Amino acid sequence: MNELKNLVQLNKIQNEILSRLKKDKIKMYNSGKIIHKKQIEFHKCCKRNRWVFGGNRSGKSQCGAAEVVWIARGNHPYKKIEKATEGWVVSLSHQVQRDVAQEKILSFLNPDWIDKIVMINGRSDSPMNGVIDYILIKNIFGTLSKIAFKSCDQGREKFQGTSLDYVWFDEEPPYDIYLECRMRVLDRCGQIFGTMTPLKGLTWVYNEIYLNEKNDLEVWCIHMEWADNPYLNKEELIALTNSLSSEELESRRYGKFVCNSGMVYSEFDVNVNVVEPFSVPREWFDNISIDPGLHNPLSAHWYAVDYDENIWVIAEHYAASKTVEWHAKEIRKKCEELNWPLKNGMVNALIDSAANQKTLSSTKSVAELFYENGIAVNTKVNKDLFSGISRVKSLLKSSSGRSKLFIFSTCVNMIREFKSYWWSDADVPVKKDDHSLDELRYYVMSRPEAPNQTIVKTEVQKHKEKLMAKNFINKNKYLSRYKINKEI
């Protein structure tokens, strides 16, 4: 009898645990053995302008919703929230709001945390079936936080006048609304974060966020694709992959920006080719390469090569509208910081052969001016465009599928140029923002190609191959006799 009572009691406890877990779904978010690593990376990032570029069903909207709920509750697992907060959730339309962002936020909210729901349409006791105006949330400080919902189709004027702690954009907003929302978080030193699938091509988001053309230190972005989401069914992914074109896969699976003409270096992957700086052994130091510019930017990078012939881009100098003297001084200063080796007191570097031309303000060439300022430049570089691009591509992804080119994250201009280098309709790259990539080609082409490795076989391997060949010949003779006998 006691055993039966114990079983009944145990069953009640288990049901209560399941009930509480359903009400408190956010406690289960990335808390088990299987976690979405890129979602965690997003939540841990402390930048004030964070974006996730993700394919459909990559988990991007889910991490945006979890971030909002943690901020509203004041119990963010990776950041300190010190007071009640007020923020906006911005969707493209009220219908999209109801079906995506609103539904995900409600799924993460324990009903016991909700103080009040105000509806635009529908009933507050059934908010998932209507459109919410705002929700008041009980936070851990004993006060109320506010989550308000906005729709881009309301127009920019509806986004004026309020100070906010955060704004979450679920999908790409119009630029004027984005700028208006940046003003809303300005006086509170608040944050903006966005989660989107880049289906509109090379819009303002591509330039301002992905390329970070203004080099804003608070801008951060990450790509999420289907393979990053550990909860997706593999068979379903195969079916989806087979149903989409290669262009659609780039955006809908990988969350990548696409252009009709295509990227020159489609092999470039920030997650693979960009690395955090480390102390590079001096014996790895190899050469400096320069693409000269006076009004246009001058680009210079420092290259190192390890014992496995991997190339490391470890430092960058990039500036426009400066004199040769100024550039030379900055390059020498960088060499001192790196403890870069000199030859006869001179910095040695590769440079575009155009440096042999004289400047408008001098009777001397750019190469001569560099030499007078302590930099001996070699203008005999291979400038063949297509062979250079081919060599760089092979370094980004070799025949074995591995990369042999790595760029320090501090080389922001080279990274940006890799992201924005597109083919034109004339089957040549668009001649824009390619200064770093030009001098990268000069450097790569200055190095000898890796020779094809000759495999030396042992006597055992040679003997084994002879036996295999002998068996193959005997098998063919047997099949031939069998075929003749059958025909007879």
Backbone torsions as a table, in degrees:
resi	resn	phi	psi	omega
1	MET	NA	-44.6	178.6
2	ASN	-62.9	-36.9	178.0
3	GLU	-62.4	-40.6	179.4
4	LEU	-64.4	-42.4	178.5
5	LYS	-62.9	-40.4	179.3
6	ASN	-64.0	-40.1	178.4
7	LEU	-64.9	-41.6	178.6
8	VAL	-62.8	-44.1	179.8
9	GLN	-63.9	-42.1	178.5
10	LEU	-62.4	-40.2	179.2
11	ASN	-64.0	-39.2	178.5
12	LYS	-64.4	-41.9	-179.9
13	ILE	-63.5	-43.4	179.8
14	GLN	-63.9	-41.4	178.2
15	ASN	-64.2	-38.0	179.1
16	GLU	-66.9	-40.6	178.0
17	ILE	-62.0	-45.7	179.0
18	LEU	-62.6	-39.3	179.5
19	SER	-64.0	-42.5	179.9
20	ARG	-68.7	-36.6	178.4
21	LEU	-65.2	-37.8	178.2
22	LYS	-66.0	-38.2	179.1
23	LYS	-72.9	-29.8	-175.1
24	ASP	-116.2	58.2	-172.8
25	LYS	-61.6	-29.1	-175.3
26	ILE	-66.7	-22.4	176.5
27	LYS	-67.9	-22.2	179.4
28	MET	-88.7	-10.7	-176.2
29	TYR	-67.7	115.7	179.2
30	ASN	51.6	39.1	-177.5
31	SER	-113.2	-5.8	-178.0
32	GLY	-94.5	-161.3	178.8
33	LYS	-70.9	-31.2	179.1
34	ILE	-99.7	122.8	179.4
35	ILE	-129.6	156.6	175.9
36	HIS	-91.7	99.1	-170.7
37	LYS	-60.8	-36.8	-177.5
38	LYS	-74.9	-29.0	172.3
39	GLN	-63.0	-43.6	178.5
40	ILE	-61.8	-40.4	179.4
41	GLU	-61.4	-40.6	177.0
42	PHE	-62.1	-48.0	-177.2
43	HIS	-64.5	-32.6	-177.9
44	LYS	-78.5	-23.2	-176.0
45	CYS	-64.5	133.2	-177.5
46	CYS	-101.1	7.3	177.2
47	LYS	-67.1	151.4	-174.8
48	ARG	-90.6	-2.3	178.5
49	ASN	-139.9	86.7	-171.9
50	ARG	-110.2	140.6	-179.7
51	TRP	-137.5	142.2	173.1
52	VAL	-112.4	120.0	173.0
53	PHE	-101.2	105.4	-173.0
54	GLY	-130.4	151.8	173.4
55	GLY	-70.6	168.5	175.0
56	ASN	-58.8	134.2	176.7
57	ARG	65.0	26.1	176.9
58	SER	-85.7	-10.6	-180.0
59	GLY	100.8	12.8	-175.0
60	LYS	-69.9	-47.8	-178.1
61	SER	-67.0	-32.5	179.7
62	GLN	-63.0	-41.5	-179.7
63	CYS	-72.3	-29.2	174.6
64	GLY	-65.3	-42.9	179.5
65	ALA	-65.9	-42.6	178.8
66	ALA	-62.2	-39.4	179.0
67	GLU	-61.5	-43.7	179.6
68	VAL	-61.5	-46.6	-177.8
69	VAL	-64.7	-42.5	178.3
70	TRP	-61.9	-42.6	-179.8
71	ILE	-65.6	-43.9	-179.1
72	ALA	-64.2	-39.9	180.0
73	ARG	-76.2	-24.8	179.7
74	GLY	85.3	12.5	-177.2
75	ASN	-122.6	45.7	178.8
76	HIS	-62.1	129.4	-175.4
77	PRO	-70.8	-16.7	-175.5
78	TYR	-120.4	-5.6	-176.9
79	LYS	-138.3	152.6	-179.5
80	LYS	-91.0	118.8	174.0
81	ILE	-106.4	126.0	-170.8
82	GLU	-106.0	-7.3	-175.9
83	LYS	-158.9	175.2	173.9
84	ALA	-61.2	147.6	-176.2
85	THR	-125.2	159.9	174.9
86	GLU	-135.0	128.7	-178.6
87	GLY	-147.8	168.8	178.6
88	TRP	-114.5	145.0	168.6
89	VAL	-111.8	115.8	-172.4
90	VAL	-108.8	121.2	176.7
91	SER	-116.1	169.5	-178.2
92	LEU	-71.2	-33.9	179.5
93	SER	-152.3	167.4	178.4
94	HIS	-64.3	-33.8	178.8
95	GLN	-66.7	-44.3	177.7
96	VAL	-64.5	-38.7	176.6
97	GLN	-56.5	-49.3	-177.7
98	ARG	-63.8	-40.7	-172.3
99	ASP	-83.2	-21.1	-174.2
100	VAL	-121.2	-82.9	-171.6
101	ALA	-60.3	-47.3	-178.4
102	GLN	-61.8	-44.4	-178.7
103	GLU	-62.9	-40.5	-178.2
104	LYS	-70.7	-39.2	178.2
105	ILE	-64.8	-44.0	178.6
106	LEU	-61.9	-35.3	-179.7
107	SER	-66.7	-28.0	179.9
108	PHE	-89.0	-12.6	-176.0
109	LEU	-91.0	120.6	170.5
110	ASN	-66.8	127.5	-179.6
111	PRO	-53.1	-28.5	180.0
112	ASP	-67.9	-19.3	-179.9
113	TRP	-84.2	-15.4	-173.5
114	ILE	-84.7	119.9	176.9
115	ASP	-88.3	-38.8	-175.9
116	LYS	-161.0	142.7	173.1
117	ILE	-124.8	126.0	176.4
118	VAL	-109.2	127.3	-173.7
119	MET	-101.6	147.7	167.4
120	ILE	-81.6	-44.7	169.1
121	ASN	-149.2	154.1	-175.6
122	GLY	97.4	-177.4	-175.0
123	ARG	-106.3	140.7	-178.2
124	SER	-69.4	-22.4	177.1
125	ASP	-83.0	-3.9	174.4
126	SER	-140.2	61.3	-170.2
127	PRO	-65.1	-26.9	-177.6
128	MET	-66.7	-17.9	-179.0
129	ASN	-97.2	-0.9	178.9
130	GLY	-126.7	-163.7	179.5
131	VAL	-115.5	122.0	-176.0
132	ILE	-86.6	139.9	172.3
133	ASP	-86.9	-54.7	175.0
134	TYR	-157.5	161.5	178.0
135	ILE	-126.3	134.2	172.4
136	LEU	-98.8	125.3	-173.3
137	ILE	-113.3	133.5	173.1
138	LYS	-73.9	122.4	-179.1
139	ASN	-104.1	176.5	-175.4
140	ILE	-74.2	-5.8	180.0
141	PHE	-91.2	-1.2	-179.4
142	GLY	83.9	10.1	177.6
143	THR	-118.4	-165.5	-176.9
144	LEU	-118.6	135.8	170.6
145	SER	-104.4	157.0	-175.9
146	LYS	-122.8	126.8	171.9
147	ILE	-111.0	112.4	179.3
148	ALA	-107.4	151.0	-177.6
149	PHE	-113.2	135.8	179.8
150	LYS	-128.7	153.5	179.2
151	SER	-122.5	133.2	-178.6
152	CYS	-62.0	-30.0	-178.0
153	ASP	-72.8	-2.0	173.5
154	GLN	-75.3	-20.8	-178.4
155	GLY	93.3	160.5	-174.0
156	ARG	-60.3	-35.1	-175.4
157	GLU	-59.3	-30.4	-179.2
158	LYS	-74.4	-3.9	-177.9
159	PHE	-108.3	17.1	-175.9
160	GLN	-98.3	158.2	161.3
161	GLY	89.1	-8.1	-174.7
162	THR	-115.4	141.1	172.8
163	SER	-91.1	134.0	-173.6
164	LEU	-130.7	159.4	174.4
165	ASP	-91.4	-26.1	-179.7
166	TYR	-161.9	159.0	170.3
167	VAL	-136.4	130.7	173.6
168	TRP	-110.5	119.0	173.6
169	PHE	-94.2	114.5	173.3
170	ASP	-95.0	99.0	-171.2
171	GLU	85.5	165.5	-169.9
172	GLU	-71.9	123.1	177.6
173	PRO	-88.8	163.9	169.2
174	PRO	-61.1	152.3	-174.5
175	TYR	-62.7	-38.2	-178.1
176	ASP	-65.5	-34.5	177.6
177	ILE	-71.8	-38.5	175.9
178	TYR	-58.9	-47.2	179.8
179	LEU	-63.2	-40.0	179.2
180	GLU	-63.2	-40.3	179.4
181	CYS	-69.2	-31.2	175.9
182	ARG	-64.0	-35.8	176.7
183	MET	-67.0	-32.8	-177.8
184	ARG	-67.0	-30.1	-178.3
185	VAL	-98.1	-0.3	-171.9
186	LEU	-64.2	-51.9	-172.8
187	ASP	-73.8	-17.2	176.3
188	ARG	-99.3	6.5	-175.0
189	CYS	50.9	44.0	-176.7
190	GLY	-80.4	-172.3	-174.8
191	GLN	-128.2	153.1	173.7
192	ILE	-120.5	136.1	171.5
193	PHE	-140.3	144.8	-176.8
194	GLY	-132.2	147.0	175.3
195	THR	-130.9	123.6	-172.8
196	MET	-156.7	155.6	168.5
197	THR	-102.5	118.9	-173.7
198	PRO	-76.6	82.8	-177.3
199	LEU	-97.5	-7.5	-173.9
200	LYS	-96.9	4.4	179.3
201	GLY	87.7	-149.8	-173.2
202	LEU	-89.8	76.1	-178.4
203	THR	-90.0	-169.0	179.5
204	TRP	-59.7	-31.5	179.7
205	VAL	-62.9	-39.5	179.0
206	TYR	-59.3	-46.3	-177.0
207	ASN	-76.3	-47.5	-171.1
208	GLU	-81.3	-33.7	-176.2
209	ILE	-105.1	-58.1	-175.0
210	TYR	-64.9	-51.0	178.4
211	LEU	-79.0	-25.4	-175.6
212	ASN	49.5	56.3	-175.1
213	GLU	-58.1	-28.1	-178.8
214	LYS	-88.2	1.3	-178.7
215	ASN	52.4	43.1	177.2
216	ASP	-70.2	119.8	-176.6
217	LEU	-67.5	-16.5	-179.8
218	GLU	-92.4	-3.3	179.7
219	VAL	-87.1	134.0	-179.3
220	TRP	-147.0	142.7	177.5
221	CYS	-146.9	159.7	179.9
222	ILE	-147.1	149.4	175.7
223	HIS	-100.4	139.7	172.5
224	MET	-123.7	134.7	175.6
225	GLU	-126.6	176.9	-175.7
226	TRP	-56.5	-40.1	-177.2
227	ALA	-65.0	-20.6	179.0
228	ASP	-77.8	-19.0	-178.5
229	ASN	-92.2	105.6	-174.4
230	PRO	-74.2	-4.4	-175.3
231	TYR	-98.6	-2.5	-178.1
232	LEU	-81.8	146.5	178.6
233	ASN	-75.4	125.9	-175.0
234	LYS	-65.4	-38.3	-179.9
235	GLU	-65.6	-38.5	178.1
236	GLU	-66.0	-37.6	178.8
237	LEU	-63.0	-40.4	178.8
238	ILE	-62.4	-43.3	179.7
239	ALA	-63.8	-42.4	179.1
240	LEU	-64.8	-42.6	-179.5
241	THR	-60.3	-43.5	-178.7
242	ASN	-69.0	-20.3	-176.7
243	SER	-90.4	-6.5	-175.3
244	LEU	-113.0	149.4	175.1
245	SER	-74.4	167.6	-179.1
246	SER	-62.4	-36.5	179.3
247	GLU	-67.1	-43.1	179.3
248	GLU	-65.4	-35.2	179.3
249	LEU	-62.6	-37.9	-178.7
250	GLU	-56.9	-43.7	-178.0
251	SER	-90.7	-45.1	-172.8
252	ARG	-79.7	-25.3	175.5
253	ARG	-98.7	-50.0	-171.5
254	TYR	-94.3	-10.3	-179.6
255	GLY	68.8	30.0	-177.2
256	LYS	-99.2	150.8	174.6
257	PHE	-75.9	140.1	-178.9
258	VAL	-126.5	151.2	176.7
259	CYS	-133.8	146.8	-176.8
260	ASN	-56.0	-33.3	-176.9
261	SER	-83.1	-21.2	175.6
262	GLY	88.6	154.0	179.2
263	MET	-80.1	143.3	176.8
264	VAL	-68.3	-48.7	-178.9
265	TYR	-106.5	68.4	179.5
266	SER	-65.4	-17.3	179.7
267	GLU	-74.8	-17.4	-176.9
268	PHE	-66.8	128.2	-179.2
269	ASP	-133.8	115.8	-178.0
270	VAL	-55.1	-38.6	-177.1
271	ASN	-69.1	-18.4	-179.2
272	VAL	-107.4	-48.8	-169.8
273	ASN	-87.6	-13.8	178.3
274	VAL	-106.3	127.1	-177.1
275	VAL	-129.3	157.1	175.9
276	GLU	-75.1	144.9	-178.5
277	PRO	-61.1	147.8	174.2
278	PHE	-143.3	169.5	180.0
279	SER	-73.0	111.7	-176.1
280	VAL	-87.6	128.4	176.8
281	PRO	-57.6	138.6	-176.1
282	ARG	-62.1	-29.0	-179.1
283	GLU	-71.7	-11.0	175.1
284	TRP	-80.5	-22.1	-173.8
285	PHE	-56.4	132.9	-175.0
286	ASP	-123.0	-63.1	-175.2
287	ASN	-160.9	167.3	174.3
288	ILE	-116.2	142.7	177.6
289	SER	-128.0	138.7	-174.1
290	ILE	-127.8	135.5	167.0
291	ASP	-110.3	109.0	-170.7
292	PRO	-73.8	148.0	174.8
293	GLY	-159.1	142.4	176.4
294	LEU	-107.1	-66.3	172.8
295	HIS	-75.5	-44.1	175.1
296	ASN	-75.7	163.9	-179.5
297	PRO	-63.3	141.6	166.7
298	LEU	-95.3	129.8	-179.4
299	SER	-116.1	131.1	175.5
300	ALA	-138.1	137.1	177.8
301	HIS	-133.9	150.0	179.4
302	TRP	-102.7	127.1	-173.3
303	TYR	-115.1	139.6	176.7
304	ALA	-128.7	153.7	-179.3
305	VAL	-131.9	126.7	-179.4
306	ASP	-87.3	-174.3	-174.4
307	TYR	-73.1	-13.7	177.3
308	ASP	-100.4	14.7	179.1
309	GLU	66.6	21.7	171.1
310	ASN	-78.0	138.7	-179.4
311	ILE	-99.7	132.5	-179.6
312	TRP	-120.4	124.3	175.0
313	VAL	-94.4	108.6	-164.7
314	ILE	-108.1	-12.7	-179.4
315	ALA	-156.9	160.0	-173.5
316	GLU	-142.8	139.9	166.6
317	HIS	-127.7	127.3	-173.2
318	TYR	-151.5	115.3	-179.4
319	ALA	-159.6	153.2	-178.7
320	ALA	-118.7	160.8	174.2
321	SER	58.1	42.1	178.0
322	LYS	-126.4	160.4	179.7
323	THR	-80.9	163.8	176.1
324	VAL	-60.8	-40.2	-179.8
325	GLU	-58.7	-43.1	-179.2
326	TRP	-66.0	-45.5	179.0
327	HIS	-60.9	-43.5	-178.7
328	ALA	-61.8	-40.4	178.9
329	LYS	-63.2	-42.7	-179.5
330	GLU	-68.1	-37.6	179.3
331	ILE	-66.6	-42.1	178.2
332	ARG	-65.7	-37.0	177.9
333	LYS	-62.9	-42.8	178.4
334	LYS	-63.7	-39.3	178.3
335	CYS	-61.8	-38.9	177.7
336	GLU	-64.1	-41.8	179.4
337	GLU	-61.8	-38.4	-177.2
338	LEU	-85.1	-10.4	-171.2
339	ASN	60.0	43.8	-177.6
340	TRP	-72.2	137.4	-177.5
341	PRO	-69.0	141.6	176.8
342	LEU	-110.6	158.9	174.8
343	LYS	-121.2	115.1	-176.6
344	ASN	55.3	37.8	177.8
345	GLY	78.1	3.8	-177.1
346	MET	-110.2	145.7	169.6
347	VAL	-81.7	131.2	177.7
348	ASN	-102.8	140.5	-177.5
349	ALA	-156.5	156.0	169.9
350	LEU	-87.0	151.9	177.8
351	ILE	-152.7	152.1	176.6
352	ASP	-54.9	138.6	-179.4
353	SER	-61.9	-16.3	176.4
354	ALA	-63.2	-16.8	178.6
355	ALA	-67.0	-11.5	176.5
356	ASN	-74.8	-14.0	-179.6
357	GLN	-79.5	149.2	179.8
358	LYS	-80.3	146.7	177.0
359	THR	-79.0	163.1	-178.7
360	LEU	-66.5	-28.4	-175.6
361	SER	-98.8	9.8	-175.3
362	SER	-147.8	153.3	175.1
363	THR	-88.0	-1.0	-178.8
364	LYS	-107.9	154.0	178.4
365	SER	-78.2	166.2	177.5
366	VAL	-61.9	-39.4	179.2
367	ALA	-62.0	-42.2	179.3
368	GLU	-65.8	-39.1	179.1
369	LEU	-65.7	-38.5	176.4
370	PHE	-63.0	-42.4	-178.8
371	TYR	-62.3	-41.8	179.0
372	GLU	-63.7	-21.9	-179.3
373	ASN	-105.5	24.7	169.8
374	GLY	87.8	14.1	179.4
375	ILE	-126.2	112.4	179.2
376	ALA	-88.0	109.1	-175.3
377	VAL	-102.1	140.7	177.2
378	ASN	-101.7	113.0	-176.6
379	THR	-89.9	-3.2	-178.6
380	LYS	-85.3	74.0	-178.7
381	VAL	-112.3	153.3	177.9
382	ASN	-85.4	112.7	-175.3
383	LYS	-102.2	11.5	-179.6
384	ASP	-59.5	117.9	-171.3
385	LEU	-64.8	-52.7	-170.6
386	PHE	-73.8	-38.0	177.0
387	SER	-68.0	-34.6	177.1
388	GLY	-65.7	-44.7	177.4
389	ILE	-60.9	-41.8	-179.9
390	SER	-61.2	-41.7	179.5
391	ARG	-64.9	-43.0	179.4
392	VAL	-63.3	-42.1	178.0
393	LYS	-59.0	-42.0	-178.8
394	SER	-67.2	-26.4	176.7
395	LEU	-77.5	-36.1	178.5
396	LEU	-65.8	-36.4	176.6
397	LYS	-150.8	108.8	-178.3
398	SER	-78.0	177.8	-179.8
399	SER	-62.1	-24.4	178.5
400	SER	-85.3	-1.8	179.1
401	GLY	88.4	2.6	-178.4
402	ARG	-101.9	150.7	177.9
403	SER	-89.7	147.3	176.5
404	LYS	-127.0	15.5	178.2
405	LEU	-129.3	123.0	-176.5
406	PHE	-132.3	137.9	-173.6
407	ILE	-121.3	129.3	176.1
408	PHE	-64.2	141.6	-177.0
409	SER	-62.9	-16.9	178.3
410	THR	-75.5	-13.0	178.5
411	CYS	-87.9	66.4	-168.5
412	VAL	-66.7	-31.7	-176.8
413	ASN	-73.8	-39.4	175.9
414	MET	-64.9	-41.4	179.0
415	ILE	-61.5	-43.9	179.4
416	ARG	-61.9	-42.0	-178.8
417	GLU	-66.3	-37.6	175.4
418	PHE	-57.7	-40.6	-177.2
419	LYS	-71.1	-24.0	-171.1
420	SER	-115.5	19.1	-176.6
421	TYR	-96.4	107.4	-173.3
422	TRP	-118.5	152.1	171.6
423	TRP	-74.6	143.8	173.9
424	SER	-93.2	176.3	178.1
425	ASP	-66.3	-18.2	-178.8
426	ALA	-90.2	14.0	178.3
427	ASP	62.8	27.3	170.1
428	VAL	-129.9	155.9	179.1
429	PRO	-62.9	148.0	174.3
430	VAL	-64.4	126.9	-176.3
431	LYS	-81.3	79.9	179.9
432	LYS	-156.4	132.2	176.7
433	ASP	49.5	57.1	-178.8
434	ASP	-127.9	20.0	-174.0
435	HIS	-64.1	-45.8	178.8
436	SER	-65.3	-40.4	-177.1
437	LEU	-70.1	-29.9	175.8
438	ASP	-64.8	-50.4	-177.9
439	GLU	-72.4	-22.7	171.2
440	LEU	-63.6	-42.2	178.2
441	ARG	-63.2	-41.6	179.6
442	TYR	-59.0	-43.2	-178.7
443	TYR	-66.8	-48.7	-177.7
444	VAL	-59.9	-41.5	-179.3
445	MET	-72.4	-15.5	178.0
446	SER	-79.5	-14.2	-178.3
447	ARG	-95.0	144.2	178.4
448	PRO	-67.4	143.7	176.6
449	GLU	-67.1	144.3	178.3
450	ALA	-64.0	124.4	-178.4
451	PRO	-69.3	153.1	174.0
452	ASN	-67.0	125.7	-176.7
453	GLN	-72.9	130.4	176.2
454	THR	-88.8	121.7	-178.4
455	ILE	-85.7	119.7	178.3
456	VAL	-89.6	119.9	-176.7
457	LYS	-93.6	143.0	176.7
458	THR	-78.1	167.2	178.6
459	GLU	-62.5	-35.8	178.7
460	VAL	-63.9	-44.4	179.4
461	GLN	-63.1	-41.1	179.1
462	LYS	-62.8	-43.8	180.0
463	HIS	-63.4	-40.1	179.7
464	LYS	-63.4	-42.2	-179.4
465	GLU	-65.6	-37.2	177.4
466	LYS	-62.9	-42.5	178.2
467	LEU	-63.2	-41.2	179.2
468	MET	-63.7	-41.9	179.8
469	ALA	-65.6	-40.9	179.1
470	LYS	-62.9	-43.1	178.2
471	ASN	-63.6	-37.4	-179.9
472	PHE	-64.5	-42.2	179.6
473	ILE	-65.3	-45.6	179.6
474	ASN	-61.1	-38.1	179.8
475	LYS	-65.2	-42.5	179.7
476	ASN	-64.8	-39.0	177.8
477	LYS	-62.4	-41.8	-179.9
478	TYR	-63.1	-44.7	-178.5
479	LEU	-65.0	-36.0	179.5
480	SER	-66.0	-45.1	178.6
481	ARG	-63.0	-39.2	180.0
482	TYR	-63.1	-40.1	-178.2
483	LYS	-67.8	-40.4	179.2
484	ILE	-64.7	-47.0	179.4
485	ASN	-60.2	-38.1	-179.6
486	LYS	-66.4	-39.3	-179.8
487	GLU	-67.7	-35.5	179.0
488	ILE	-68.5	NA	NA
